[in-house]
């Protein structure tokens, strides 16, 4: 793409993309326009400027917390640290969170936060200062709390920052018995839940896998049912992209290309994801991976031959200038907003199935919900039922062995006897959530004859939000 076209794509308002998708869905909803406008609007935007002493100088830090919807409380959404953070981006991501939560039946309103810093060039000590000060500012305005607004990790943040947020909240909220639930994405040792780190990538895998089980959809794009043998390209090897690639690889899909900011690598016979990550750690780049071809322009990797394309990095990477060159038959939006509305229309006319971000990358908030419930209940998953299940399974196996007069091999017996661990229950809950969410969207698309899965997903989300407002008695 030329620099001129690239600048146009980058300048595209992320929030306007969401509004356009919302308006497409609104055509299928028989409700007064004013009520739809209320659902679309961000309820509260908190823009903060606070001073932090960094070295010998005082720097003024720009930060945000946006609460898009209060149809359910608490609000929920991550906090990202990036020099590119701005109000439009945070508002858009908060809106996406509202719709994601509604689709997967997670009882939160959407929220998002951001701090305009580059965490790569700031010391750990100063990142901690900024995080703690930001948390104290949120507490002052009642923008954080187990029943008010629950942050989580996002781009540029992780377990470490969530620990600082929790500790700051705890120190300023004396006697709050549910303080652990003020933030999710914490280390397991501080009330976090096992399986949170890979949740978004695993959710992407579950969603695409379910689509690939649908004979009707696979026939429409000329593919066989199932994931095995399908050629996959993944853009972005961050937390989401890496775990999605790992699970696709383990399921028998062929990862033909992986793309990062510095370029991409390609091998039509397939790339071993674990070996690529090891190469990345050793060299600092995925380029020059043995038995692969380097592609200098990372955007060109999106245009290679494949069955499934997973953009897992930035928004607006597929736009009207490159949409006609996309050869994938299925696009799974692991990132937020990787396909612009204009590209959506072009790809739809070309018969490409797009699995939308507001459903597909909801695995993270789903497991965050599990962590929040764990913190409120003060009991880890599996503690109540693990031993009971093992004892029941032992008795059942004894009955089977006595009836058959044959001993079951020890290794098989161990596998059958094992009770559910926390990670087993979390993954089971995530899998069930993603499968149910997909079928609700698909069924709505078919019943209302909606043009694509994205619009159907928005219709599903809006209807659920309307239902919540009606139960609150807000809408006449």
C-alpha positions as CSV (number, residue, x, y, z in Angstrom):
1,X,0.0,0.0,0.0
2,X,1.3,3.5,-0.8
3,X,2.1,5.9,1.9
4,X,-0.9,8.0,0.9
5,X,-3.3,5.1,1.3
6,X,-1.6,4.0,4.5
7,X,-2.1,7.4,6.1
8,X,-5.8,7.3,5.1
9,X,-6.2,3.8,6.7
10,X,-4.4,4.9,9.9
11,X,-6.5,8.1,10.1
12,X,-9.8,6.1,10.0
13,X,-11.7,6.8,13.3
14,X,-11.9,3.6,15.2
15,X,-15.0,4.8,17.1
16,X,-16.7,5.6,13.8
17,X,-16.2,2.0,12.7
18,X,-18.1,0.7,15.7
19,X,-20.9,3.3,15.1
20,X,-21.2,2.2,11.5
21,X,-21.5,-1.5,12.5
22,X,-24.0,-0.5,15.2
23,X,-26.1,1.4,12.7
24,X,-26.2,-1.6,10.4
25,X,-27.5,-3.8,13.2
26,X,-30.1,-1.2,14.3
27,X,-32.0,-1.8,11.1
28,X,-33.0,-5.2,12.5
29,X,-34.2,-3.9,15.9
30,X,-37.7,-2.4,16.2
31,X,-37.0,0.2,18.9
32,X,-37.1,4.0,19.0
33,X,-34.0,5.7,17.7
34,X,-33.4,7.7,20.9
35,X,-33.1,4.5,22.9
36,X,-30.6,3.1,20.4
37,X,-28.6,6.4,20.7
38,X,-28.5,5.9,24.5
39,X,-27.0,2.4,24.1
40,X,-24.5,3.6,21.5
41,X,-23.2,6.6,23.6
42,X,-20.4,6.4,26.2
43,X,-21.9,7.0,29.7
44,X,-18.8,8.5,31.3
45,X,-15.4,9.6,30.1
46,X,-12.8,10.4,32.7
47,X,-9.8,12.2,31.4
48,X,-7.0,12.7,33.9
49,X,-3.7,14.7,34.0
50,X,-1.6,14.0,37.0
51,X,2.1,14.8,37.9
52,X,4.7,12.1,38.6
53,X,8.3,12.7,39.5
54,X,10.5,10.8,37.1
55,X,14.2,11.2,37.8
56,X,14.7,14.9,38.7
57,X,11.8,16.1,36.6
58,X,8.1,16.2,37.1
59,X,6.1,14.8,34.1
60,X,2.4,15.3,33.6
61,X,0.8,12.0,32.6
62,X,-2.3,11.8,30.4
63,X,-4.7,9.0,31.2
64,X,-8.3,7.8,30.7
65,X,-11.0,5.6,32.1
66,X,-14.2,5.3,30.0
67,X,-17.4,3.6,31.2
68,X,-19.4,2.9,28.1
69,X,-22.5,1.3,29.7
70,X,-24.1,1.0,33.1
71,X,-26.9,-1.4,32.1
72,X,-25.1,-3.9,34.3
73,X,-22.5,-3.3,37.0
74,X,-19.7,-3.5,37.6
75,X,-18.2,-2.1,34.4
76,X,-15.3,-4.2,33.0
77,X,-12.3,-3.5,30.7
78,X,-8.6,-3.5,30.4
79,X,-6.0,-0.8,30.9
80,X,-3.5,-0.3,28.1
81,X,-0.1,1.6,28.3
82,X,0.8,3.0,25.0
83,X,2.1,6.3,23.6
84,X,-0.8,6.1,21.0
85,X,-3.5,6.1,23.7
86,X,-6.2,8.7,23.0
87,X,-9.8,9.3,23.9
88,X,-11.3,8.0,20.6
89,X,-9.5,4.7,21.0
90,X,-10.4,4.2,24.7
91,X,-14.1,5.1,24.0
92,X,-14.2,2.6,21.1
93,X,-12.6,-0.2,23.2
94,X,-15.1,0.5,26.0
95,X,-18.0,0.2,23.6
96,X,-16.6,-3.1,22.2
97,X,-16.4,-4.4,25.8
98,X,-20.1,-3.7,26.3
99,X,-21.1,-5.7,23.3
100,X,-18.6,-8.5,24.0
101,X,-19.9,-9.0,27.5
102,X,-23.5,-9.1,26.3
103,X,-22.8,-11.6,23.6
104,X,-21.1,-14.1,25.9
105,X,-23.6,-13.5,28.8
106,X,-21.0,-12.0,31.1
107,X,-22.9,-9.5,33.4
108,X,-20.7,-6.5,33.0
109,X,-21.0,-3.1,31.4
110,X,-18.2,-2.2,29.1
111,X,-15.2,0.0,30.2
112,X,-11.6,0.7,29.2
113,X,-8.6,2.6,30.5
114,X,-5.4,3.9,29.0
115,X,-2.3,5.7,30.1
116,X,-0.3,7.6,27.4
117,X,3.2,6.3,28.1
118,X,5.8,4.1,26.4
119,X,6.4,1.3,28.9
120,X,9.5,0.2,26.9
121,X,11.5,3.3,27.8
122,X,10.3,3.9,31.3
123,X,11.9,2.1,34.3
124,X,9.9,-0.4,36.3
125,X,10.1,1.9,39.3
126,X,8.5,4.7,37.4
127,X,5.8,2.5,35.8
128,X,4.9,1.5,39.3
129,X,4.6,5.1,40.4
130,X,2.4,5.9,37.5
131,X,0.2,2.9,38.0
132,X,-0.3,3.5,41.7
133,X,-1.1,7.2,41.1
134,X,-3.5,6.4,38.3
135,X,-5.3,3.9,40.7
136,X,-5.6,6.5,43.4
137,X,-7.1,9.0,40.9
138,X,-9.7,6.3,39.9
139,X,-10.5,5.7,43.6
140,X,-11.1,9.5,44.1
141,X,-13.7,9.6,41.4
142,X,-15.3,6.2,42.3
143,X,-14.1,4.7,39.0
144,X,-12.8,1.4,40.5
145,X,-14.2,-1.2,42.9
146,X,-15.6,-4.8,42.9
147,X,-19.1,-3.6,42.2
148,X,-18.3,-0.4,40.3
149,X,-15.5,-0.8,37.7
150,X,-13.1,-3.7,37.5
151,X,-9.9,-3.2,35.3
152,X,-7.8,-5.9,33.7
153,X,-4.6,-6.2,31.6
154,X,-4.4,-5.0,28.1
155,X,-1.7,-3.9,25.6
156,X,1.4,-2.9,27.6
157,X,0.2,-4.2,31.0
158,X,0.1,-7.6,32.8
159,X,0.0,-9.3,36.1
160,X,2.6,-7.0,37.6
161,X,0.5,-3.9,37.0
162,X,-2.7,-5.5,38.2
163,X,-0.9,-6.4,41.5
164,X,0.0,-2.8,42.0
165,X,-3.6,-1.7,41.3
166,X,-4.9,-4.3,43.8
167,X,-2.4,-3.3,46.5
168,X,-3.1,0.4,46.0
169,X,-6.9,-0.2,46.2
170,X,-6.5,-2.3,49.3
171,X,-4.4,0.3,51.1
172,X,-7.0,3.0,50.4
173,X,-10.1,0.9,50.9
174,X,-10.0,-0.2,54.5
175,X,-12.2,-3.1,55.5
176,X,-13.2,-3.9,51.9
177,X,-13.7,-7.7,52.2
178,X,-14.0,-8.2,48.5
179,X,-11.0,-6.0,47.6
180,X,-9.4,-8.9,45.5
181,X,-12.3,-8.5,43.0
182,X,-11.4,-4.8,42.3
183,X,-9.1,-6.0,39.4
184,X,-8.6,-9.2,37.4
185,X,-5.6,-10.6,35.6
186,X,-3.7,-10.9,38.8
187,X,-1.1,-13.5,39.6
188,X,-2.6,-16.8,40.9
189,X,-0.8,-16.1,44.2
190,X,-2.9,-12.9,44.6
191,X,-6.3,-14.2,43.7
192,X,-5.8,-14.7,39.9
193,X,-7.3,-17.6,38.1
194,X,-5.4,-20.4,36.2
195,X,-5.9,-20.2,32.5
196,X,-6.3,-16.4,32.3
197,X,-3.1,-15.7,30.3
198,X,-4.1,-17.9,27.3
199,X,-7.8,-17.2,27.5
200,X,-8.2,-14.8,24.6
201,X,-6.1,-16.9,22.2
202,X,-7.9,-20.1,23.3
203,X,-11.3,-18.4,22.8
204,X,-10.2,-17.5,19.3
205,X,-9.4,-21.1,18.7
206,X,-12.7,-22.4,20.1
207,X,-14.7,-19.9,18.0
208,X,-13.0,-20.7,14.7
209,X,-13.1,-24.4,15.5
210,X,-16.8,-24.3,16.0
211,X,-17.3,-22.4,12.7
212,X,-15.2,-25.1,10.9
213,X,-17.6,-27.8,12.2
214,X,-20.5,-26.2,10.3
215,X,-21.0,-28.1,7.0
216,X,-23.1,-25.4,5.5
217,X,-20.6,-22.6,6.1
218,X,-17.6,-24.8,5.0
219,X,-19.4,-25.7,1.7
220,X,-20.0,-22.0,1.0
221,X,-16.3,-21.3,1.0
222,X,-15.2,-24.6,-0.5
223,X,-13.5,-26.1,2.5
224,X,-13.9,-29.5,4.3
225,X,-15.3,-29.7,7.7
226,X,-12.8,-29.5,10.6
227,X,-9.6,-27.7,11.4
228,X,-7.1,-30.5,10.5
229,X,-4.9,-29.6,7.5
230,X,-6.3,-26.0,7.1
231,X,-3.7,-23.4,6.2
232,X,-3.5,-20.6,8.8
233,X,-1.8,-17.2,8.8
234,X,-1.5,-15.3,12.0
235,X,-0.5,-11.6,12.3
236,X,0.9,-10.7,15.7
237,X,2.8,-12.9,18.1
238,X,1.8,-11.2,21.3
239,X,-0.1,-13.0,24.0
240,X,-3.2,-13.5,21.9
241,X,-1.5,-14.4,18.6
242,X,1.0,-16.8,20.2
243,X,-1.6,-18.8,22.1
244,X,-4.0,-18.9,19.1
245,X,-1.1,-20.2,16.9
246,X,-0.2,-22.7,19.5
247,X,-3.7,-24.2,19.8
248,X,-4.3,-24.2,16.0
249,X,-0.9,-26.0,15.6
250,X,-1.8,-28.6,18.2
251,X,-5.2,-29.2,16.5
252,X,-3.5,-30.2,13.3
253,X,-3.8,-26.9,11.4
254,X,-0.8,-25.8,9.3
255,X,0.6,-22.4,10.3
256,X,2.0,-21.3,6.9
257,X,2.9,-17.7,7.9
258,X,3.5,-15.6,11.0
259,X,3.8,-11.8,10.8
260,X,5.3,-9.3,13.2
261,X,6.1,-5.6,13.0
262,X,9.5,-6.2,11.4
263,X,8.2,-8.5,8.8
264,X,6.9,-12.0,8.3
265,X,8.0,-15.6,7.7
266,X,6.5,-18.1,5.3
267,X,6.7,-21.9,4.8
268,X,3.9,-23.6,2.8
269,X,4.7,-26.9,4.6
270,X,4.1,-25.2,8.0
271,X,5.9,-23.5,10.8
272,X,6.5,-25.0,14.3
273,X,5.2,-22.2,16.6
274,X,7.3,-23.3,19.6
275,X,10.5,-23.2,17.5
276,X,9.6,-19.8,16.1
277,X,9.2,-18.4,19.6
278,X,12.5,-19.9,20.7
279,X,14.1,-18.3,17.6
280,X,12.5,-15.0,18.5
281,X,13.8,-15.1,22.0
282,X,17.3,-15.9,20.8
283,X,17.6,-13.4,18.0
284,X,15.0,-10.7,18.9
285,X,13.1,-11.3,15.6
286,X,11.1,-14.0,13.8
287,X,13.0,-13.2,10.6
288,X,15.6,-15.6,9.2
289,X,13.8,-18.6,10.8
290,X,15.4,-21.8,9.3
291,X,13.6,-23.2,6.3
292,X,11.3,-20.2,5.9
293,X,11.1,-17.3,3.5
294,X,11.3,-13.7,4.8
295,X,8.6,-11.2,3.8
296,X,9.8,-7.7,4.4
297,X,6.4,-6.0,4.2
298,X,4.3,-7.5,7.0
299,X,1.1,-6.4,5.4
300,X,1.9,-8.6,2.3
301,X,1.6,-11.6,4.6
302,X,-2.1,-10.9,4.9
303,X,-2.5,-11.4,1.2
304,X,-0.9,-14.8,1.0
305,X,-2.8,-18.0,0.0
306,X,-4.5,-19.5,3.1
307,X,-7.7,-20.9,4.4
308,X,-7.9,-18.9,7.7
309,X,-6.4,-15.5,8.4
310,X,-6.1,-14.4,12.1
311,X,-5.2,-10.6,12.5
312,X,-4.1,-10.6,16.2
313,X,-2.3,-7.2,16.4
314,X,-3.6,-3.8,15.3
315,X,-6.9,-2.3,14.2
316,X,-7.7,-1.3,10.5
317,X,-5.0,-3.6,9.0
318,X,-7.5,-4.8,6.4
319,X,-9.1,-1.9,4.6
320,X,-10.5,-0.9,1.2
321,X,-7.1,-0.6,-0.3
322,X,-6.1,-4.3,0.3
323,X,-9.4,-6.1,0.9
324,X,-9.6,-7.3,-2.7
325,X,-6.2,-8.9,-2.4
326,X,-7.1,-11.0,0.7
327,X,-7.1,-14.7,-0.4
328,X,-8.3,-16.2,2.9
329,X,-11.7,-17.8,3.0
330,X,-12.2,-17.2,6.8
331,X,-11.0,-14.2,8.8
332,X,-11.0,-14.5,12.6
333,X,-10.7,-11.1,14.3
334,X,-8.5,-11.8,17.2
335,X,-7.5,-8.1,17.4
336,X,-10.0,-5.3,18.0
337,X,-11.3,-3.8,14.8
338,X,-8.7,-5.2,12.3
339,X,-11.2,-4.9,9.4
340,X,-12.7,-1.6,8.4
341,X,-16.4,-1.3,7.4
342,X,-15.5,-0.7,3.8
343,X,-13.3,-3.8,3.8
344,X,-16.1,-5.7,5.4
345,X,-18.4,-4.9,2.5
346,X,-15.7,-5.9,-0.1
347,X,-14.9,-9.2,1.7
348,X,-18.6,-10.0,2.1
349,X,-19.1,-9.6,-1.7
350,X,-16.1,-11.9,-2.2
351,X,-17.7,-14.6,-0.1
352,X,-15.2,-14.4,2.9
353,X,-16.6,-15.4,6.3
354,X,-15.5,-12.9,9.0
355,X,-15.8,-14.0,12.6
356,X,-16.2,-10.7,14.4
357,X,-14.0,-9.3,17.2
358,X,-17.0,-8.6,19.5
359,X,-17.5,-12.3,19.8
360,X,-14.2,-13.9,18.9
361,X,-11.8,-12.2,21.3
362,X,-14.3,-12.3,24.3
363,X,-12.3,-15.2,25.9
364,X,-10.3,-12.8,28.0
365,X,-13.3,-11.1,29.6
366,X,-15.0,-14.4,30.0
367,X,-12.2,-15.8,32.1
368,X,-11.8,-12.4,33.9
369,X,-15.4,-13.0,34.9
370,X,-14.5,-16.4,36.4
371,X,-11.7,-14.7,38.3
372,X,-14.0,-12.0,39.6
373,X,-16.5,-14.7,40.8
374,X,-13.6,-16.6,42.5
375,X,-12.6,-13.5,44.3
376,X,-16.1,-12.7,45.5
377,X,-16.7,-16.3,46.7
378,X,-13.3,-16.5,48.4
379,X,-13.0,-20.2,47.2
380,X,-10.8,-21.4,44.4
381,X,-12.4,-23.5,41.6
382,X,-12.2,-27.2,42.2
383,X,-11.7,-27.1,46.0
384,X,-15.2,-28.2,46.8
385,X,-15.6,-30.9,44.1
386,X,-12.2,-32.3,43.2
387,X,-11.9,-34.9,45.9
388,X,-15.6,-35.8,45.7
389,X,-15.3,-36.4,42.0
390,X,-12.1,-38.6,42.5
391,X,-13.9,-40.7,45.2
392,X,-17.0,-41.2,43.0
393,X,-14.8,-42.1,40.0
394,X,-12.9,-44.6,42.1
395,X,-16.1,-46.3,43.2
396,X,-17.4,-46.4,39.6
397,X,-14.2,-47.9,38.3
398,X,-14.3,-50.6,41.0
399,X,-17.8,-51.6,39.9
400,X,-16.7,-51.7,36.3
401,X,-13.6,-53.8,37.1
402,X,-15.7,-56.2,39.3
403,X,-18.4,-56.5,36.6
404,X,-15.9,-57.1,33.8
405,X,-13.5,-59.1,35.9
406,X,-10.7,-57.2,34.3
407,X,-8.2,-54.6,35.7
408,X,-8.0,-51.2,33.9
409,X,-4.3,-50.2,33.1
410,X,-2.9,-47.9,35.7
411,X,-2.2,-45.0,33.4
412,X,-5.8,-45.1,32.0
413,X,-7.1,-45.4,35.6
414,X,-5.2,-42.3,36.7
415,X,-6.6,-40.3,33.8
416,X,-10.2,-41.4,34.6
417,X,-9.9,-40.9,38.4
418,X,-8.5,-37.4,38.3
419,X,-10.9,-34.8,39.6
420,X,-11.3,-31.4,37.9
421,X,-8.5,-28.9,38.6
422,X,-9.1,-25.1,38.4
423,X,-7.7,-24.8,34.9
424,X,-9.9,-27.7,33.7
425,X,-13.0,-26.0,35.0
426,X,-12.0,-22.6,33.6
427,X,-11.3,-24.0,30.1
428,X,-14.5,-26.0,30.2
429,X,-16.4,-22.8,31.0
430,X,-14.6,-20.9,28.3
431,X,-15.3,-23.6,25.7
432,X,-19.0,-23.8,26.6
433,X,-19.3,-20.0,26.4
434,X,-17.6,-19.7,23.0
435,X,-19.6,-22.5,21.5
436,X,-22.9,-21.2,22.8
437,X,-22.1,-17.6,21.7
438,X,-21.3,-18.7,18.2
439,X,-24.6,-20.6,17.8
440,X,-26.6,-17.7,19.1
441,X,-25.1,-15.4,16.5
442,X,-25.4,-18.0,13.7
443,X,-29.0,-18.8,14.6
444,X,-29.9,-15.1,14.7
445,X,-28.2,-14.5,11.4
446,X,-30.3,-17.3,9.8
447,X,-33.6,-16.4,11.4
448,X,-33.5,-12.7,10.5
449,X,-31.6,-13.3,7.2
450,X,-28.8,-10.9,8.3
451,X,-26.0,-10.5,5.8
452,X,-23.1,-11.5,8.0
453,X,-22.0,-12.7,11.4
454,X,-20.7,-9.2,12.5
455,X,-24.1,-7.6,12.1
456,X,-25.8,-10.6,13.7
457,X,-23.4,-10.3,16.7
458,X,-24.3,-6.6,17.1
459,X,-28.0,-7.4,16.9
460,X,-27.6,-10.1,19.6
461,X,-25.6,-7.7,21.8
462,X,-28.0,-4.8,21.4
463,X,-31.1,-6.9,22.1
464,X,-29.5,-8.2,25.3
465,X,-28.7,-4.7,26.5
466,X,-32.2,-3.5,25.7
467,X,-33.6,-6.5,27.7
468,X,-31.4,-5.4,30.7
469,X,-32.6,-1.8,30.5
470,X,-36.2,-2.9,30.3
471,X,-35.8,-5.0,33.4
472,X,-34.4,-2.0,35.2
473,X,-37.5,0.0,34.1
474,X,-35.3,2.6,32.3
475,X,-37.0,2.2,28.9
476,X,-40.7,2.8,28.7
